[in-house]
Amino acid sequence: MTTKLFGEPVRRREDPRLLTGQGRYLDDLGRDALAAAFVRSPHAHARIRDIDVTRALDVPGLVAIYTWEDLPERVARPLPLLIPHPALTHGRTAYPLAREIVRHVGEAVVMVVAADRYAAEDACGLIDVDYEPLKAVVGLEEAVQGAQLVHEDVPGNLGTHFVQEVAGLDGRGAREAIEAAPHTLAFRLDIERSASTPLEGRGVYARWDGRDLRVYSSTQTSSSVRMAVAAALQLPLTQVEVIAPDVGGGFGVKIVHPWPEEVLVPWAAMTLGREVKWAEDRREHFISSAHERGQVHYVRVGFDDDGRVLGLDVTFLHDHGAYTHYGIIVPIITSTQLLGPYKIGAYRVEFSAVYTNTVQVTPYRGAGRPQGAFCMERTMDKIARYLGKDRTVVREVNFIGPDEFPYDQRMIFQDGRPLIYDSGNYPEMLRMIKELIGWDEHVGRPGTGIGIGCYVEGTGVGPYEGGHVQITSDGRVHVSTGLTSQGQGHETVFAQIAATELGVPIERVSVVTGDTRRFGYAVGTFASRAAVVSGSAIALACRKVREKALRIAGDALEADPADLEIEDGVVRVAGAPGATIPLGTVAVLANPLRYAFDEEATRATPFAGAADFDRPPVAEGDEPGLEGRDFYSPIRSTFAAGMHAAIVETDPDTAEIRVVRYAVVHDCGKLINPMLVEGQIHGGVAQGIGGALYERMVYDAHGQLVNASFMDFLMPYATEIPHVETAHLETPSPLNPLGVKGAGEAGVIPVAAVIASAVEDAEGIEIDRMPLSPSELFDLRTARDMK
């Protein structure tokens, strides 16, 4: 590495274009395309008796109306269950358009295509659907009773029942260890539903030329959408292109694929021979995309006089909504990441994922980890409270030591691989967070409360990502990867990696993501994996290019490649300032030409210089051009970690909760760009505060989402988010060539636990449910005062 760009706070290269209105989002495309709109169910659970489209047929501009019966067999099938699992015994997915039964408000029933969205919506309003309402199943308690079924063939609404158990060193199971422990506690914890709610909703735009299908989608996984669409429409993969243009946020909801619209819109474009587009409106996003978070935990813990956990038994219910498109990844993550930075004596976790007549549940930033952190950190606080000890002391006595890595938690993680922590230093992180927030000075101070929360985050999950790097004759470096971007700064970070590896100015590096025309094999952007997996692949591809460049330059300079270095895009012989050759010229020499297209190309033509007639122009096993392609497939996940602390004030009259200070110490291994990592953390903390104090999806007994708008779904403004103080600890991962771990979800994971800890400290009231509104805090005060 010949530059210092790796680890430098380089400003985001995307921002000038995006902030000056030059972004190209899904709805900026296809201005002349036909528009699709959907009739969506107003009922949470109902039988479709009849669909009458007669009144809609006279709407000017109407092109087509489709119900499930109109779809060909290849399109009419249920959508794929993306991540099957042996414990998912009753996985169920939706049809692209509802067949006979609707199972949540917002489920698509009819698709309309018209000259513009106005006409399409007018036609939707004139389609009469005759429903027979059925009893809706809403809430975990009602679901597990099984008196009413969401799916008639799923007994007890139970999609999954899963148990993992790890015995203690003495061979005892968790329940036996708890019974034998000097102290025990048992309690219930609740976290309610929230949702990703990116600024840009979902959207699809498709065009068909009679042979090839091009699809633009606001997605987190363009290559996977490509494969899903090709499979659904029974097209050869080579005839399908999928491009993610600028994407205005994802946070997990756009990792799901294919959405019904991602199948229906391309199919309509093929059927009609016209371009077709659909862009989601805000209410559609609330009632027809995906939610997350809803879980209830029942905890039993046994511990000794020092607070050391000897046994932990957690049983929880997970609300999966109406369908399981994304499998049981979220509750698996909760069950495994719950352990955090601690070595628990014996651990048993059991979860049941149940169906309800509500919007399906799929990952939302944090993806099950906030629930797990809330459970574990509330447990640590309760132990400390019971023993009368400082909350940080109880945590420290349970930490995995810095000399114990790699540390095997003896469980299976969400990627199907062992839950083995690769590196970390948790005692040092605790020291840093206590110093950053002023823990020792603040504990016991009246009028405010201080809280803390710790977490470990599995990042960089496989199976792989790839990268392609090409240096052209102008000396520019072109990087492409199939991984998508939704605001993370990939254009900057990947350019930093390439510039550092190749020794070129970052201004000469361009990055393309999410375009299957440029790179067809990829997995997607989720689970804090981009820098780890795609970044490593790009680094490996750069190293191939660098090796070839030095070999060719060595021939040209009559020097040993081992004596060459690259600085500012120029190859030079170390210690010989006059012996140099630009990388652009090396790229020319790497591509032997018959014809001179410009002055630079003349260098590669047959009579440009002396030739070695004993070798072909392109060496055996070599390829023309100065480019490289490589993939990185991790053996298992890397494990980032962090600790957050907050100081809150609670109003004595209104019970309003105000976050006064917030501090974060984070370890994501080697930092590529500390400024972007801090931005990820700040954004995550803001979302976490929203989830702790404001955001919740509220369903009534009939399955109606009663706050499906930004007027009613509360989110914090900038005025509610404090300045976030950050510090970094770097414990490099030994598992990848860059030593990095992920950072994308870190900011959101422990926030609910931290706020609960701080409010509990301020009020002296146990906080066992999140989010916590002023009204709920007021009620808790009232209940306390009445005792």
N, C-alpha and C positions, 0 to 999 in steps of 0.2 A: 504494500500500500504506500503510495508516494504522495498522497495529499492528506489533509487533516479534515476532510469533509465528514467522514464517519465520526459521529459524536458531536458535531457542531450544530448550533441552533439556526440552521438555514431557514429563512423565511419561506412560507408556502408559495410555490411557483404557480399554483392554481388560482390564487386569490385575485390577482389583477383582472383576469378574464371573468371570473364568476361575479366579482363585486361591481364590475362595470356593465353588467347586463349582457355579456357575450356568451353566457352559458347556453348549452343546447340540451334542454330537458325533453322528456318524452312528448309533452304537449306542444312543444315548439316545432315538432316534426309533423309531416303529413297534413298540411293545411288544406289540401284538396281531397283528402281521403273521405270516404263514407264514414259515418259515425255510428257506433254501437251504443245501445243503452239496454238496461235490464229491468224487467219486472221482478221485484224481489218480495219475498213473502212478508206479510204484515203479522204473521202468526209465528209463535215459537214452536208450535207442534200442531200439525194439521194434515189431513188427507186431502189431496187435490181431486175433486170430483169432476171438474170440467174446466176447460179454458176456451173462451169465446173471443175470437179476434175480429169479429165482424165489424164492430164500430171503428176499429183502427185502420181498416183497409182503405178508407177514403182520405187519409191524412196526406196532404201534398208532400212529396219528397220521400214517401215510404218506399223502401226497396225490398225488404224481406222481414218476415217474422218466423222465428224458430222456437219450437218447444222440444222437449226431450224426444217425443215421437218422431220429430223431423230429422233427428241426427242419424247419420249412418252408424252401423254397429261399431266401427273402430273408434268413433268419437263418443258414442253413447255410454261406454263402459265407465265404471267408477274410476276416479282418479287414483294413481298409484299410492300405495303406502310406502313412503320414501325410505324409512329406516325400520325394517322389520326386526323383531326381537323375540326370542323364545318365550319370554314372559308376557308378551302382548298377544294373549290368547284369543282376544276378540277385537282385533283391529278393524275399524270401519272408516271408509272414506266416502266423500260425497260424489254424486254424479255431476257432470258439468252443468246440466240443468236438472232441476229436481224431478225425480221419477216417483210419482204417486204420493210420497210423503215429504213434507218439509220439516226440518228439525231445529231450525233457529230462525228468528227474525232476521231478514236480510238474505236468506238463501235464494240464489237465482232460480227463477222459474221459466222465464221467457226472455229470449234475446231479440231485440229489434235493431235493424240496420236501416238507416235513412240517409238522405243527402247531407244533413247536418244534425248536431246533437239536439237542437230545438225540436226538429220534426220527430226525431227518435223518441224523445221524452214525451212529446204530445201523443204519439202512438201508444207508448207504454201506459199512459194514463187512461186510454180508452179500451184497454184489454181487460176483460172481465174474467177473473179466476174465482171459481166456486170452491170454497174450502169447507171442510168439515173439521172444526177445531177439536183438538185432542188435549188432554191434560198435559201441561208442561211440567218438566222436572227442572227445578231451579234450586241451586245450592247443594253443598256436599252432603248435608244431613239428609235431605230429601232423596238424593240420588242413592245413597247407600241403603236406605230402607227398601228400595226396589219395589214399592207398591205400584209405581208407574214406570214403564220402560221407554227409554229414548229409542232404542233399536229393539224390535220385538224378539230378535234372536240373540240378545245379549242378556243373560240372566243377571238380575241384580244390578244392572247398569255397569258391571265390572269388566273393564277392558283389560286390566292388568293387576296382578298381585305378585309382588316381587320381594324377596328377602335376601339380604347379604349379612353374614355374621363373621366376625373375627374374634377368636378367643384371645384371652389374655396370656401372658407369658407362663402363667401357672396352669394353663389349659382349661380354665373355667370360662364358660360362656358369659355373655353380658348379664343375663338375668340372675345367674348364680352369683356373679361378682357383686351385683347390686345388693342382693340379699345379705351378703357377707360383709358389706362395707360398714364402717363406723357411722356414716351419715348417709341419708337418702332424701331425695326430693322428687316430687311428681307434679307436673303442671301441663297446661295446654297453651299453645301459641297459635295465633291466626295471622295470616297475611292475605289481604283481599286482592282482587283482580285490578290490573292496570293494563296499559297497552303502549305500543311503540309510538304511535301517532307522529310519523315523520312529516315535515312540512309538505313534501310532495307525496301524494298517494300513489297507489299502483297505477300502471298504465301499459297498454300494448298497442303497437302499430305494426301492421303486416302488409306485405305486398308480394304478389305471385306473378311470375312472368311466363307461366306455362310449364316451366321446368324447375326453377329454383325458387325457394321461399326465403324471403328475408324478413326477420322479425326484430323489431326494436322493443325492448321491455325495460321498465324501471325495476331492475332486479339486482339482487346481490350475487347471482350465479348464472351468468349468461351461457356458459358451456353446458351446465346441467339443464337449463331451459331448452337448449338446442336438442339435447338427447331426448328429453321428455316429449317435446313437440314432434320430433321425428318419429318416435315410437307411437305416439297417439295418432298421428296422421299417416302412419305407415309409409314414410318417405325415407329413402337412403340418407344417411347422415350427411353425405357430401352435397346433398341438394338443399340443406337447411343452413342458414346463417342467422346467428342471434347477436345483437349488439346492444350493450348497455350504454346509452348516451350519458350525459351528466345525470346523476341520480341525487335527488334532494332528500337524502337521509334514508335509512333503512332500519337500523336498530334491531334487526332480526326478522321483522315481519316479511321482508322481501327475500328471505332465504327460502321460503316455501315455494315449491314449484311442482308441477305446473299449477298455477291457479286456474280455475275454470276458464277465465277470460284469456289466458295464454294458450289454451287449446281452441276455444271457440272463435276468437278473432282471426287467427291464421286460417282456420277452416273456412270461415265465411269469405275471407279474401280469395281463397282458392275456388270456392264454390261460385262466387259472383264474378271472378276475374277482375276485381276492383280492389284498390287499396282500402283498408278498413282500420279504424282507430277507436280505441276506448280509453278514456282517462277518468279515473275514479274521482267522485266528488267526496266531500268530507263526511257526510252522513253515511255514504256507502262504506267508507273506510271503517267507521265505528261499528257497523252492524254486519259487515260481510268479509272482513279480513281476518285478523287474529288478535287474541288477547294473551295475557300471561299472569303469573304470580299466585293465583288463588290456591292456597294450601292451608290445612289445619294439622298441627303437630301435637302429638301426645308424647311427653318426655318423662323418662325415669332415669335418674342418675345416682350413682353411689360414689362417695369420695371419702378421703381420709382427713385428718385434722389439719393438714397443710393445704387442703383444697385440691389435691391430686385426684384426678378422675380415675376410678378403678373399674367402673362399668357404666356404659351409656346405652340405653334402649330407646329408640325413637320409632314411633309408628305414625305415619302421616297419610292423609288423604290428598289426592291431587285432582283438581277439577280439570278435565280434559275438554270440556265443551262437547259439541255434537259429534266431532270427528277426530281421527288420529292420523292425519296426513303425515306428520313429522315424527310419528312413533312416540316413544317414551323417553326421549333424550332429556327433557326438562327434569322430570322426577329422578332419573338416574343421576344427573348432575347434582341435584339437591342432596341425594342420599350419600354421595361420595365426597363432595366438596364441603359438606357440613363439618368434617373433621378439622378443617382449617390447619393452623400451624401446630396442632397439638398431637401428642402421642397418648392415645386413650388406652386404658388397660384392656378393656374388652368392649366390643361395639357390635350392636345388633340394630339393623335398620330394616323396616318393613313398610312398603307403601302400596296403596291401592289407587289406581287411576280410574276414575269413574266418568261416565257420560252424563252430561246435562243438556238441556235444550237451550244452549247459549252458543255464542260464537266460539269456534274451535280455539284451542290453546296451542301456541307454538312459541319458540324462543323469542324473548324480548331482552334486550341488553342486560347481561348478567346471567340469563338463561338458567334459572333454578338456583343460582348461587346466592342471591340476596335472601331467599328463604332459608337456605342452609346456614348462612352467616347469622341471620337473625336467631335461629334456633340455638346454634352453638354459643354465640356471644351472650344471649340472654341467660343461657345455662351458666356460663362463667360468672355473670353478674349475680345470679341467684345464689351460687355457691359462696361468693365473697360476702354477700349480704348475710347469709345464714351463719357464716363463721366470724363475721365482724372484721374481715380483712380488707385491705386495699384491693381494688379490682385488678390492678396491674400485677400485684404479687401473685394472685391466684392464676393469672394467665401465664406468668413466667415459670411457675413451678410445673406447668404442663407442657411447655414448649419442647419441640424437637431441637436438640442441640446442634450447633453449627458443625460439629465434628461427626454427625450421624448421617450425613448425606453420602450417597443416595439413600433416601429413607423409604422403605416399602410399607405402605399402609395396608397391604395384603387384600386389596379390593380390586374390582374391575371397573375401569373408568368408562366414560361415554364413548370412547373410541374402540371399546372392546379389548383394551390393553391394560396391563397392570398399572395401578395407581402408585407410581414411584416418583417421589419428589427428587428433582435433579440437583438443586442447590438452594442455598438460602442461609440467612443469619437472623433468626427471629429475635433473640435477645438484644442484638444491636439495633434492630428496627424499633423495638420497644423503648430503648434508651433514647433514640432519636425523636420519636413521637412525643415522649414525655417532655423532652427539652423544648421541642418546637411549640407545643401548646402551653407549656408551663404547668404541668400536671401537679407537681408537689406543692407549688405555691397556691394553686387554685382549689384543691380538694377541701371541702368544708366551708368554703366562702358562701355566706348567705345571699339570697336573692337570685342566684343563678345556679345552673347545674353543669357538670362536666361529664362527658361520656367518651367511651373508647370502643373500638371494634377492630378485630383482626380478621384476616382472610388469606386463603391460598387459592389461586386461580389456575386451573389447568388451561394452558394456551397452546397454540401451534399444533392442533390436532391434524392428523393425516386425512386421507391417505397420501396425498402428494400435491405439489404445484410445480409448474415449469416456468422457464424463462428463455427468451431468445434475444440475443444481442448481436447487432450488426454495426460494423464501422464502414462508412461509405467514403468515397474518394474525396469528399470535402472535409474529412476528418471528424464528421459528426457521428455520434453514437445513438443508435436507435434501439430502445428496449421495449419488448412487448411481453405481456403475461396475460393469461386468460382470467386471472383474478380481477374482480370488479372493484370499483371505488364509490363510496357514498359520502365522501367528505373527510376521510381519514388522512389525506395528504400523501397518498401513494405516489403521485407524480413527483413529489419532492423527495420522499424517502428512498424510492427505488433509484432515482437519479443520483442521490448521494452515494448509494452503494456502488453503482456503476462507475461514477466519477472517481471514487476512491480506489476501486479495484483496477481501473484502467489508467489512472493517472491523467485524466482529462479534466478541463474546466467543466463545471456543472452546466454552464450555459450551452455547452455543445451536446448535452444529453437530452433526448426526448423520450417520453414514456407513453405507451398506449396500453390500456387495460380494458378488459371486458368486451373485446371484439373477437368473435370466433374466426373471423377471416384472417386475423393476424396470429392468433394462437388458439388452437382448437381444443386442447386438453387442459382442463382445470377443474377445481372443485368449487371454490367460492369464497366470499369474504364473510366470515362469521367466526365466533369462538376465538377472537383475539389471535388470529393465525397468520395474517398477511405478511408481517415483517419476518416472522419465524420461517414460514414455509416458502412463500414466494420470494422473499428477500434472499433466503439461502440459495434457492434455485438460480436467481439472477446472479448472485455472486459466483456460483459454480460455472455458469455460462460465461461470465466475464473472464474467469480464469482460463477457460479453454481458448477464448479469443486472445487473451494476453499471451499465452504460450505460443500460439501460432504467429502472432504479430512479432514476437521476439525472434522466432525462428526465421521468418522471412527477412526481418530487418538484419539479422545476423548475416544472412547470405549477402544482402546488399552492402553491408558495411564491412564485410569480411572480418566479422568478430564473433566471438563465442556468445551465444544467447545468454549465458550465465553472467556475462559482463555488462549486459544492457539494462537500462532502466527507462521508465517512461515518466516524463514530467511535462505538464501543460500540453499534452497531446503530441509530444515529440519524443521519439526514441533516440537515446544517446548512449554512447559508450562511457561508462563510469570512468571519470578521471581524464577523459579526452574531449574537451568541450567542442572541438570542431567536427567530431564524427557524429553526425545526427541525421535523422530522417523523419519527416512528419508521419503521423499515423495515417493520414489520408493517402500519402504516397505508398505506404505499406499496403493499404487496402487496394490500391491500383495494382501493385505487383502481385497481390494474392489472386488476381483474376486475369489470367493470360488472355489477350484479345487478338483477334484478327484485324479488327477495324478500329481506327482512332476516331472517337466521337467528339473529343475535345483535346485541348493541348495536354491535359494531365493524362488522358487515356493513352497518349502516344508512348508513354513509358512502358506499357504492357504489350505492345504489338511485337510481331516476330523479329523485326530487324532493329529493335531499340537498343540492344546491347548483346553482350556475349551470352551464349546459351550453352548449357551442359547437355550435349547430344546423347549422353548415356542415360538421361532421365526424361520421362515425358513432361510436357509443360505443367500438367497437374499430377503431382506425385501419387503413386498408388496408395489408396486408403485416404487420400485427401479430397477436399472439395474446393471448387472455385470460391472466391470471396473471403472476406475477413469477418466471419460470423460464427457464433456458437450457440448451441441449444443444450440445455440440461434440465434435469428434474431433481427435486429434493423430496425424499419420502422419509418422514421421521420414524424412528423406531418406536417412539411413544411421545406423549405430550411433555412439554416443558411446564414448569410450575412457577409462575410469578407469585408475588405476595405483597401485602401491604398492611398498613395500620393507619386508621383514621381516628381523629379525636375532635370533639366539638364542645363549645360552650354555648348554652342556650339561656334565654330569659323567658320566664312564663309570667304573663300579666296576671296580677292577683284578682282583678275584677273580670276581665273578658276571657281569661284563659288562653289568650293568643300566645303562640310559641314563636319566638324569634331566635334564629341562629346568629349568634354574635360573632363567633370565630369558628373557623374550620381549618384543620391541618391534616396533611396527608404525607406519609412516608411510603415510598413505593419502590419495589425492586422488580424490574423487568429485564434483568441481566444487563448486557452491554447496551448503552443508549445510542441509537442511531442519530436521533434528533431530539434532544431534551425539551426543546420548546414545543414540539408537536406532542410529545408524551404528556407534558403539562396541560396542553389544550385538551387532550383526551380525558385526563383526570378531571379537569374543571367541568367539562361537559357532563361527565358521568356523575359527579357530585351533584350538579344541578338536577339531573334526572332522579338521583337518589333522594334528594330533598323533596322533589315532587312526589315520589312514591311514599315517603315517610309522612308527609303532612297534608297532601292535597289530592293526589290522583287516585281515583277508584272508579271502577265500572259498576254501576248500580242497576241491578235487575229487580223488577217487581215480581210478584208471585206468578204472574202470567208469562214471564220470560221476555218482557219488554225492557229494553235498555233505556232507562229514563233520563240519562244524561248524555245522549249521543250528539253532542255539539260542543264547540269550544266556549259557548256561553255557559254550559252547565258542567262540563268536565274540567275541573280546576287544575291549573298548572301554575307553578311559580313564575312571577315576572323576574326581571333582573334585580328589582328592588328587594326581592326575598332571598337572593343568593349572596352570601357573604364573599368577601375575597378569600380565595382558597390558598393557604400557605402550603408549599410543597417542598419536599426534600427527597433526594434519590439515594438509594443504596444499590450498588452493582455487584451481584454475585453471578458471574457469567455461567450460562448453561454449557455443560460439556457435550450436549447432544447435537449441536448444529455448528456449521462452519463460522457463524458470526457471533456465537455466544449470546444470542438474544432470546428474550421471552416476550410474550405478547403484552399489550397494554390497553387494548381498546375498551374492555369492560370494567377495568379495575376501579374506576371512580365511583361506580354505582353500587358495588356489591355490599359493603358493610353499612351503608348510610342509615338505613332504617334501624339497625341495631345500635348505631352510635347515637342517634337522636333519642331512641327509647332509653338508652343508658343515661343520657344527659337529663332528660325530663324526669326520669325516676329519681335521679340525684337531687334535682331541684325541688320536687314535690313530695318525695317520700312515699309515692304511690307506685305499686308494681305496674309496669306497662307490658302487657302480653299480647297486644294487637296493634297492627299497623295497616293502613295509615291512621294517624291520630289527629283528629280535628279539635278545634277549641271546644266545640260542643261536647265531644267525648271526654276531653280532659275535665270540663266542668262537671259532667256526670260522675266521673271518677272521684272528683273532690267531694261531691255531694254524698256519694256512697260512703266515702271514708269518714266524713263528718257525722254521719248518722249512726256509725257503729258505737 
